[in-house]
Amino acid sequence: MKNTLHANNLKPPLKWAGGKRWLVPHLKPIWEQYSQRRLVEPLCGGLAVTLGLMPEKALLNDVNTHLINFFQWVQKGLYIDIPLENNEEFYYSHRERFNVLIEEGNMNSKEAAELFYYLNRTGFNGLCRFNQKDRFNVPFGRYKKINYIRNYEQYMEVFKRWEFTCNDFEELSIKDNDFIYADPPYDVEFTSYSKGGFTWKDQVRLVRWLVGHPGPIVLSNQATERIVELYGEYGFNIKYYDAPRRISCNGDRTPAQEVLATRGI
Ligand SMILES: C[S@@+](CC[C@H](N)C(=O)[O-])C[C@H]1O[C@@H](n2cnc3c(N)ncnc32)[C@H](O)[C@@H]1O
């Protein structure tokens, strides 16, 4: 494929709830018909899909500022200098330092990006959760072994072709021939990505925003009754898949049915 990068299978560097690496083999045949286009992920999360599809051009957006700050530092060529140890005491002292940076308004610093990576890989289930006072409050993860990555040179080579933004999806400026893959938080109670969560109103707002786009759209979600009904109502074609497992706050990894909805394809 002329317009596809072949970086040797870069894995998503973070753990991210709702990661769709398992969906990539199903998305690839669809994407390959459009791979000359720009891939837009309005809710990009941990980048499992973009890293799986390896587009030449991409616009990657997420409302989570820490996540996008980390990607933007990777794009500049990140080398992690802070000590990385899978140790409880260490974890809580790094967590405290991360919260100090937030309080000081230094969330966009290199140190914040490094700490975010460390906390994501070392904390419980890769969760990203904050208390009412905006303090990161995920407990230590108790993993047996963690393979931390310090050098992001390989990622930088790929990321420098892509654009990263941190906004609500509706703020994005999309071009008519962009290929959009949208993966909103599941239609469930569990919301731990960002302040305010993702309500039913947001699910509807997302679909309404998407259908204003004349180009190809792929949308995934959990196959709840109202999601299937909503996507059908807005003219999406729906296919069902069994998700292999999910990260959830209580560690429940039971499979769930998912929908892959397409429009203009
Ligand atoms: C299911 S995750 C995406 C996972 C991603 N596809 C992957 O494979 O890693 C949904 C993402 O939507 C983001 N999000 C939630 N509300 C948003 C909003 N209003 N605008 C943009 N992104 C939002 C969350 O921060 C989260 O990263």
PDBQT file of the ligand as one rigid body, heavy atoms in Angstrom, charges set to zero:
ROOT
HETATM    1  C1  LIG A 301     -13.286   4.058  24.072  1.00  0.00    +0.000 C 
HETATM    2  S1  LIG A 301     -12.066   5.288  24.290  1.00  0.00    +0.000 S 
HETATM    3  C2  LIG A 301     -11.206   5.246  22.742  1.00  0.00    +0.000 C 
HETATM    4  C3  LIG A 301     -10.283   4.060  22.696  1.00  0.00    +0.000 C 
HETATM    5  C4  LIG A 301      -9.443   4.001  21.434  1.00  0.00    +0.000 C 
HETATM    6  N1  LIG A 301     -10.223   3.695  20.263  1.00  0.00    +0.000 N 
HETATM    7  C5  LIG A 301      -8.353   2.933  21.589  1.00  0.00    +0.000 C 
HETATM    8  O1  LIG A 301      -8.361   1.949  20.861  1.00  0.00    +0.000 OA
HETATM    9  O2  LIG A 301      -7.508   3.107  22.476  1.00  0.00    +0.000 OA
HETATM   10  C6  LIG A 301     -12.999   6.769  24.200  1.00  0.00    +0.000 C 
HETATM   11  C7  LIG A 301     -12.193   8.063  24.327  1.00  0.00    +0.000 C 
HETATM   12  O3  LIG A 301     -13.080   9.172  24.194  1.00  0.00    +0.000 OA
HETATM   13  C8  LIG A 301     -12.521  10.270  24.893  1.00  0.00    +0.000 C 
HETATM   14  N2  LIG A 301     -13.576  11.290  25.062  1.00  0.00    +0.000 N 
HETATM   15  C9  LIG A 301     -14.599  11.305  25.966  1.00  0.00    +0.000 A 
HETATM   16  N3  LIG A 301     -15.379  12.391  25.773  1.00  0.00    +0.000 NA
HETATM   17  C10 LIG A 301     -14.854  13.061  24.718  1.00  0.00    +0.000 A 
HETATM   18  C11 LIG A 301     -15.220  14.260  24.029  1.00  0.00    +0.000 A 
HETATM   19  N4  LIG A 301     -16.312  14.964  24.396  1.00  0.00    +0.000 N 
HETATM   20  N5  LIG A 301     -14.457  14.671  22.996  1.00  0.00    +0.000 NA
HETATM   21  C12 LIG A 301     -13.357  13.974  22.620  1.00  0.00    +0.000 A 
HETATM   22  N6  LIG A 301     -12.947  12.826  23.238  1.00  0.00    +0.000 NA
HETATM   23  C13 LIG A 301     -13.689  12.380  24.264  1.00  0.00    +0.000 A 
HETATM   24  C14 LIG A 301     -12.026   9.618  26.178  1.00  0.00    +0.000 C 
HETATM   25  O4  LIG A 301     -11.051  10.435  26.799  1.00  0.00    +0.000 OA
HETATM   26  C15 LIG A 301     -11.482   8.262  25.667  1.00  0.00    +0.000 C 
HETATM   27  O5  LIG A 301     -10.099   8.306  25.474  1.00  0.00    +0.000 OA
ENDROOT
TORSDOF 0
